[in-house]
Amino acid sequence: MPAIDVPVRRFSVVSQRPFDEVVRRLTATIGRPDQKTFHDAVASAATVVELEGVVRQAVGSSDLMEFVRFDSGDVLR
């Protein structure tokens, strides 16, 4: 299987607020589309412009989208 480079941007948040509050507030801005609906819309997009529209509708105000979330403690158990 060939390797694929994926560009990633990392950012840091410096705040006087408690960590849990920063995480809660950031999490509130992340889009969480219904995965079946999102998948169906992506699959039915006929052009790049249509695909971009589907993705644009799914991201939150932070321009981020969550596809899946795992509890690392559960995964490691």
C-alpha positions as CSV (number, residue, x, y, z in Angstrom):
1,M,0.0,0.0,0.0
2,P,1.5,3.4,-1.0
3,A,2.0,6.0,1.7
4,I,-0.1,9.1,1.5
5,D,1.0,12.5,2.9
6,V,-1.7,14.3,4.7
7,P,-1.0,18.0,5.6
8,V,-2.1,18.8,9.1
9,R,-2.2,22.1,10.9
10,R,-1.6,22.1,14.6
11,F,-2.6,25.0,16.8
12,S,-2.2,25.8,20.5
13,V,-4.7,27.5,22.7
14,V,-3.4,29.6,25.6
15,S,-6.2,30.6,28.0
16,Q,-6.8,31.7,31.6
17,R,-10.0,29.6,31.5
18,P,-10.1,26.1,33.1
19,F,-9.0,23.3,30.7
20,D,-12.5,21.7,30.8
21,E,-14.2,24.9,29.8
22,V,-11.8,25.5,26.9
23,V,-12.4,21.9,25.6
24,R,-16.2,22.3,26.1
25,R,-16.3,25.6,24.2
26,L,-14.1,24.3,21.4
27,T,-16.1,21.1,21.1
28,A,-19.3,23.1,20.8
29,T,-18.0,24.6,17.5
30,I,-17.2,21.3,15.8
31,G,-19.7,19.9,13.2
32,R,-21.0,16.5,13.8
33,P,-23.0,15.4,10.8
34,D,-25.2,12.3,10.8
35,Q,-22.7,9.9,9.2
36,K,-25.2,8.0,7.0
37,T,-26.7,11.2,5.6
38,F,-23.2,12.7,5.1
39,H,-21.9,9.6,3.4
40,D,-25.0,9.4,1.1
41,A,-24.5,13.1,0.2
42,V,-20.8,12.7,-0.5
43,A,-21.5,9.6,-2.6
44,S,-24.2,11.4,-4.7
45,A,-22.1,14.5,-5.3
46,A,-21.4,14.6,-9.1
47,T,-18.9,17.4,-9.1
48,V,-16.1,18.8,-6.9
49,V,-18.3,21.9,-6.3
50,E,-21.2,19.7,-5.0
51,L,-18.8,17.8,-2.8
52,E,-17.4,21.0,-1.4
53,G,-20.9,22.1,-0.6
54,V,-21.7,18.9,1.2
55,V,-18.6,19.3,3.3
56,R,-19.2,23.0,3.9
57,Q,-22.6,22.2,5.3
58,A,-21.2,19.6,7.7
59,V,-18.4,21.6,9.3
60,G,-19.0,23.7,12.4
61,S,-18.2,27.3,13.0
62,S,-14.6,26.3,13.8
63,D,-14.3,24.8,10.2
64,L,-13.8,21.4,11.9
65,M,-15.8,18.2,11.6
66,E,-15.8,15.2,13.9
67,F,-16.1,11.9,12.2
68,V,-15.7,9.6,15.2
69,R,-14.7,9.9,18.9
70,F,-13.2,7.2,20.9
71,D,-12.6,6.9,24.7
72,S,-9.0,5.9,24.7
73,G,-9.5,4.2,28.1
74,D,-12.2,2.0,26.5
75,V,-10.1,1.3,23.5
76,L,-7.0,0.2,25.6
77,R,-9.1,-2.0,27.8
